[in-house]
Amino acid sequence: MIVKKNVLALVVLVVIVLGASFIFLSSFDTTPERLSTPTPDIIEQSSATNLLYGLPIAGFNIETNAVKRNEFLSDILQRYQVDLQSISILANKSKAIFDVRKIGAGHDYTVFADNAGKAAYFIYQPNPIDYVVYDLRDSISIYKRQKEVDTKIESVSGTIQSSLYETLEANGASPDLAVQLAEIYGWAVNFYRINRNDWFKLVYERKYVDGKPIGPGRIRSAVFGHDGKEYQAFYFEPKDGQPGAYYDENGKSLRRTFLKAPLKYSRISSRFTMRRFHPVQRRWKAHLGTDFAAPHGTPIVATAAGVIIDSRYSGGNGNYVKIKHDNVYTTQYLHMSKRAVKKGQRVSQGQVIGYVGSTGLATGPHVCYRFWKNGRQVDALAQVFPPSEPIKREYQIAFERTLNEGQQRLAAIGDQKQSNLEIYGALAFRIENLFEPETDDNRILEGFSAQML
């Protein structure tokens, strides 16, 4: 009886093992058709990895280089057996798409060459996103494309010990954000008197191409601590397609009637004062303007909309432009190298009206910015202007959503650790020769330039 049970158990076990083996083996289809045909996903992936600039790489020798100084398109293509006649045809066909005369040193190009070393395709990248394809095969064709851009939302915070520019860079963000901050807060924060220990928190877009950052996009929300006050800014677009603007936490526009300065990149070299030793006339006299020093040729912009009431050259003022904004305010911009507007012309806020120079009584390139209120010259930097119109009621709910999201993101940004900033404390002493002495030792930044933002 026991033997029969054991035999029965053995038979059941064998049946189970054979059944399992059959099921396992049947999951594999070993027919030649199945094994030789990849799945659609594999096809797509294999196809994608065999393309460069949307072109198949199979059968080509591919070389990527940077344009050298004083190197022209003809110099490059002749190395790849493209004759001058074909290059001339290419240059003419390319005019409507991309002027080959704008091919610049340092920019990348890629050549697809056949086994004989002759170019079949030439691709030029004027910037990290755009590229121009020149098909040099039977008939020359040219077209422009863009690489895929991945936009991510990132954040940064910092406490200024040397400069805004260096603080952003030290915290892993693009220094170009400093320019955006100047434009956002240009009506509210005096960037010509940034203090040590001023601080900021930013939420911004960052663009990536091929996994590499190519620069910042728009700042979405920000808070800037200056002179013991906090200035919040939130980007809001009322409707799709309409231009957006920056507003504070109360829905008031950060834009003001006047910009704080007529230059984006500069430093104050002389202030409004009733007693200053004139560097050219060598005597003490009133200086009823603010001098902003900047490189020769720097664009000068109108600080507010208005009408040009004077645009000419005079002895001491050199090339200058004067703008009447309304019945109360008038501004004047002296010592230009060149004027860009004419008398009677209407200009908008931020419009270029001339370029920095040293014409007239000037020892170096700068613009003397003068400001009249009710016919009397006053200190432009001491003026306080009301904000523009606040958010309209119809957009209030939408703005509240933008505001809440922005404030939550800013609150989530950790404060800058002091240990990360200690090495920058010493940098403050490096800029002594760039700015005029201040009576307050805490004020170390007297300027706003491309190098010292």
HUQUI-V730322 format. One record per residue. PSI is psi in degrees with one decimal (999 if undefined). NEAR is the number of other C-alpha atoms within 12 Angstrom. D_LAST is the distance of its C-alpha to the last C-alpha in whole Angstrom. Layout:
# HUQUI-V730322
PSI | NEAR | D_LAST
PSI | NEAR | D_LAST
This chain:
# HUQUI-V730322
-42.8 | 7 | 98
-36.6 | 8 | 95
-42.3 | 9 | 95
-42.0 | 10 | 95
-39.9 | 11 | 92
-40.1 | 12 | 90
-41.7 | 13 | 91
-42.5 | 14 | 89
-38.3 | 14 | 86
-41.9 | 14 | 86
-45.0 | 14 | 86
-42.1 | 14 | 84
-43.0 | 14 | 81
-42.8 | 14 | 82
-43.3 | 14 | 81
-44.8 | 14 | 78
-45.0 | 14 | 77
-38.9 | 14 | 78
-42.9 | 14 | 76
-40.0 | 14 | 73
-39.9 | 14 | 73
-44.1 | 13 | 74
-42.2 | 13 | 71
-45.7 | 12 | 69
-30.5 | 12 | 70
-15.9 | 12 | 70
-11.7 | 10 | 66
121.1 | 13 | 66
106.5 | 13 | 67
17.0 | 12 | 68
146.7 | 10 | 69
-38.4 | 10 | 67
-42.4 | 10 | 66
-42.5 | 11 | 64
-31.6 | 11 | 62
-10.4 | 10 | 61
111.8 | 13 | 59
163.0 | 15 | 56
160.9 | 13 | 55
-36.0 | 10 | 52
-40.7 | 11 | 49
-37.7 | 12 | 50
-46.2 | 13 | 50
-43.5 | 13 | 47
-43.6 | 13 | 45
-39.4 | 16 | 47
-41.0 | 18 | 46
-39.9 | 16 | 43
-15.2 | 16 | 42
13.9 | 17 | 44
144.0 | 18 | 42
124.2 | 25 | 39
31.3 | 32 | 37
9.2 | 21 | 40
142.3 | 25 | 43
135.1 | 19 | 45
-13.6 | 24 | 45
133.6 | 17 | 48
3.0 | 16 | 50
148.8 | 23 | 47
120.8 | 21 | 45
128.0 | 28 | 42
133.6 | 24 | 39
130.3 | 20 | 35
175.2 | 19 | 33
142.7 | 23 | 30
131.3 | 26 | 31
163.7 | 17 | 31
135.7 | 13 | 30
25.1 | 15 | 33
134.6 | 20 | 34
167.8 | 23 | 36
-40.5 | 36 | 37
-35.8 | 26 | 41
-40.4 | 19 | 40
-49.6 | 31 | 39
-30.4 | 35 | 42
-26.9 | 22 | 45
-19.1 | 17 | 44
33.9 | 29 | 45
31.3 | 22 | 48
121.7 | 29 | 47
163.0 | 20 | 49
-33.1 | 18 | 48
-43.2 | 15 | 50
-37.8 | 25 | 48
-39.6 | 29 | 45
-43.8 | 20 | 45
-42.6 | 21 | 46
-45.6 | 34 | 43
-40.3 | 28 | 41
-43.4 | 19 | 43
-28.5 | 22 | 43
-16.4 | 26 | 39
-40.9 | 17 | 38
-15.5 | 13 | 38
-51.1 | 21 | 36
126.1 | 26 | 34
114.6 | 20 | 34
-16.9 | 29 | 35
-14.6 | 19 | 34
1.9 | 21 | 30
121.3 | 31 | 31
153.4 | 22 | 28
140.9 | 21 | 27
-16.4 | 18 | 26
147.4 | 25 | 27
147.9 | 26 | 30
154.5 | 34 | 33
137.6 | 32 | 36
128.1 | 39 | 40
109.5 | 36 | 43
146.1 | 29 | 46
-176.9 | 21 | 49
-21.9 | 14 | 52
-3.2 | 13 | 52
9.4 | 21 | 49
137.0 | 25 | 49
131.4 | 33 | 45
-35.1 | 34 | 46
142.4 | 40 | 43
125.0 | 41 | 39
127.7 | 43 | 36
136.4 | 41 | 33
101.8 | 33 | 29
-20.0 | 27 | 27
172.8 | 22 | 24
-19.6 | 26 | 25
-51.1 | 26 | 27
149.5 | 24 | 29
150.7 | 29 | 32
128.5 | 34 | 35
127.2 | 34 | 38
108.9 | 39 | 41
110.3 | 28 | 44
15.9 | 31 | 46
-139.8 | 20 | 49
-54.7 | 11 | 52
132.3 | 14 | 51
128.2 | 25 | 47
151.0 | 25 | 45
137.1 | 29 | 41
158.0 | 26 | 39
140.4 | 25 | 36
172.5 | 23 | 35
143.8 | 21 | 32
156.9 | 22 | 31
130.5 | 18 | 31
125.7 | 21 | 28
120.9 | 20 | 28
126.2 | 21 | 25
152.4 | 23 | 25
121.6 | 21 | 23
172.1 | 30 | 21
158.9 | 36 | 19
149.8 | 38 | 16
159.3 | 38 | 15
158.9 | 39 | 14
126.4 | 36 | 13
121.1 | 42 | 11
-27.3 | 37 | 12
-61.6 | 39 | 9
157.1 | 43 | 6
-41.0 | 48 | 5
-51.7 | 36 | 4
-33.6 | 31 | 8
-41.3 | 39 | 9
-46.2 | 35 | 10
-39.5 | 26 | 11
-24.6 | 25 | 13
18.8 | 27 | 15
10.0 | 22 | 16
160.7 | 32 | 14
130.4 | 32 | 12
-18.7 | 27 | 8
-19.4 | 30 | 9
-24.7 | 38 | 10
-36.8 | 36 | 6
-42.6 | 30 | 8
-41.6 | 29 | 11
-39.5 | 40 | 10
-36.9 | 36 | 9
-37.2 | 32 | 12
-47.6 | 39 | 14
11.8 | 41 | 13
-19.1 | 33 | 13
-14.3 | 35 | 17
-37.7 | 41 | 17
133.6 | 35 | 13
94.8 | 35 | 12
-1.7 | 43 | 9
-3.0 | 40 | 9
50.2 | 29 | 11
139.2 | 34 | 10
153.3 | 31 | 12
138.3 | 32 | 13
2.7 | 30 | 15
153.1 | 34 | 13
169.5 | 33 | 13
156.3 | 38 | 13
133.1 | 42 | 16
142.0 | 46 | 16
123.3 | 37 | 19
163.7 | 34 | 18
140.7 | 27 | 20
130.7 | 30 | 20
140.4 | 26 | 22
139.9 | 22 | 24
127.1 | 20 | 27
34.5 | 17 | 29
2.9 | 15 | 28
137.3 | 17 | 24
137.5 | 22 | 21
6.1 | 23 | 20
165.2 | 28 | 17
149.6 | 32 | 16
-148.8 | 26 | 18
141.1 | 33 | 18
127.2 | 41 | 17
-41.0 | 38 | 20
152.2 | 42 | 19
154.7 | 43 | 17
131.7 | 39 | 17
123.3 | 39 | 14
118.4 | 29 | 16
129.6 | 26 | 15
38.2 | 20 | 17
3.9 | 14 | 20
152.8 | 14 | 20
129.8 | 20 | 19
111.2 | 34 | 18
148.9 | 37 | 19
134.6 | 43 | 19
126.8 | 43 | 21
131.2 | 39 | 22
131.4 | 39 | 26
115.9 | 23 | 28
-45.7 | 26 | 31
157.8 | 14 | 33
132.0 | 8 | 33
-17.5 | 8 | 32
144.2 | 9 | 30
139.4 | 11 | 27
177.0 | 22 | 25
171.9 | 30 | 23
135.9 | 44 | 21
155.2 | 40 | 23
-175.0 | 35 | 23
-14.6 | 30 | 25
7.6 | 22 | 28
14.3 | 33 | 28
137.4 | 28 | 26
140.4 | 30 | 24
-13.2 | 37 | 20
137.6 | 33 | 21
172.8 | 30 | 22
-38.7 | 28 | 24
143.6 | 35 | 21
156.9 | 40 | 17
-25.3 | 41 | 15
157.2 | 48 | 15
2.3 | 46 | 16
147.5 | 44 | 13
-36.5 | 40 | 10
112.7 | 37 | 8
-178.4 | 41 | 9
151.4 | 37 | 10
119.9 | 37 | 13
-18.8 | 32 | 16
138.2 | 34 | 19
169.1 | 31 | 20
124.1 | 26 | 23
153.9 | 23 | 25
-4.0 | 18 | 29
110.0 | 15 | 29
141.5 | 20 | 27
113.9 | 16 | 29
125.4 | 19 | 28
-21.0 | 16 | 27
-48.4 | 15 | 30
-12.6 | 14 | 32
45.3 | 11 | 32
161.5 | 12 | 33
132.3 | 14 | 32
167.7 | 16 | 32
144.1 | 18 | 30
97.6 | 26 | 26
46.4 | 28 | 26
179.6 | 34 | 23
124.6 | 38 | 19
127.2 | 39 | 18
111.8 | 43 | 15
137.8 | 43 | 14
161.4 | 35 | 13
149.4 | 26 | 15
129.9 | 24 | 18
-2.9 | 25 | 19
132.3 | 30 | 16
137.5 | 31 | 17
131.5 | 43 | 18
154.1 | 38 | 19
130.2 | 41 | 21
-12.6 | 39 | 20
162.4 | 35 | 23
149.4 | 28 | 26
-165.8 | 33 | 29
134.5 | 30 | 31
118.7 | 31 | 31
-10.0 | 23 | 33
136.4 | 27 | 33
98.5 | 30 | 31
-174.7 | 29 | 32
136.5 | 22 | 32
158.8 | 17 | 33
-70.2 | 15 | 34
-34.1 | 20 | 31
-16.3 | 29 | 29
-149.3 | 29 | 29
126.0 | 36 | 28
161.3 | 42 | 27
138.3 | 46 | 27
134.2 | 42 | 28
130.2 | 39 | 28
120.7 | 32 | 31
-38.7 | 28 | 29
-160.8 | 19 | 32
-6.7 | 13 | 35
-45.0 | 16 | 33
140.5 | 29 | 29
143.3 | 33 | 29
157.0 | 43 | 26
146.2 | 45 | 25
114.3 | 50 | 23
163.3 | 47 | 24
26.4 | 42 | 24
149.5 | 47 | 23
-33.4 | 34 | 24
140.5 | 30 | 26
143.2 | 32 | 27
4.7 | 27 | 27
162.3 | 31 | 29
159.0 | 22 | 32
135.9 | 21 | 34
-11.2 | 16 | 35
140.7 | 21 | 33
135.0 | 23 | 31
156.1 | 28 | 28
163.7 | 23 | 26
131.8 | 26 | 22
-3.0 | 28 | 19
138.9 | 25 | 22
127.2 | 29 | 21
-9.0 | 44 | 23
-171.0 | 36 | 23
145.3 | 36 | 20
137.0 | 42 | 19
-159.7 | 34 | 22
36.8 | 33 | 23
155.6 | 30 | 27
-151.8 | 26 | 29
83.8 | 26 | 28
139.3 | 29 | 25
-13.9 | 20 | 24
170.6 | 24 | 21
122.5 | 30 | 19
171.0 | 43 | 18
130.2 | 52 | 19
116.6 | 49 | 21
118.1 | 45 | 21
147.7 | 38 | 24
124.9 | 40 | 25
137.4 | 26 | 29
117.5 | 21 | 30
41.3 | 15 | 34
2.5 | 15 | 34
134.1 | 16 | 32
131.6 | 26 | 29
169.6 | 28 | 27
115.6 | 27 | 23
-37.1 | 33 | 21
-12.9 | 33 | 19
-3.9 | 21 | 22
143.8 | 22 | 23
126.4 | 19 | 23
145.5 | 19 | 24
154.5 | 17 | 26
167.8 | 23 | 25
-175.2 | 21 | 26
142.1 | 19 | 29
179.2 | 25 | 29
134.6 | 30 | 31
152.2 | 21 | 34
-37.3 | 13 | 37
-19.3 | 12 | 38
5.6 | 17 | 35
-44.6 | 21 | 34
-43.9 | 16 | 36
-39.0 | 20 | 34
-37.5 | 31 | 30
-39.3 | 25 | 32
-43.7 | 20 | 32
-42.2 | 27 | 28
-48.3 | 31 | 27
-43.4 | 20 | 30
-44.1 | 22 | 28
-43.4 | 34 | 25
-36.5 | 26 | 25
-42.0 | 18 | 27
-40.8 | 26 | 25
-39.5 | 30 | 22
-26.6 | 22 | 25
-10.5 | 17 | 26
126.0 | 23 | 22
153.2 | 17 | 23
150.0 | 21 | 21
129.5 | 25 | 19
138.0 | 16 | 21
-34.3 | 17 | 21
-29.3 | 12 | 22
-14.7 | 19 | 19
-12.5 | 29 | 17
-36.9 | 19 | 19
-15.6 | 17 | 18
-9.2 | 28 | 14
-38.0 | 23 | 16
-22.2 | 16 | 17
-21.6 | 21 | 13
-32.5 | 31 | 13
-16.8 | 18 | 16
-18.7 | 17 | 14
9.4 | 23 | 12
-40.0 | 20 | 15
-5.4 | 13 | 16
-19.4 | 23 | 12
153.1 | 27 | 13
150.4 | 23 | 16
145.4 | 18 | 18
149.5 | 18 | 18
-25.6 | 9 | 21
115.6 | 13 | 20
-20.0 | 15 | 19
-19.1 | 20 | 17
102.7 | 29 | 14
-13.7 | 37 | 12
112.6 | 41 | 9
66.5 | 40 | 10
171.6 | 39 | 8
94.8 | 37 | 5
170.5 | 32 | 5
-28.9 | 24 | 6
-26.3 | 23 | 6
33.4 | 36 | 4
999 | 36 | 0
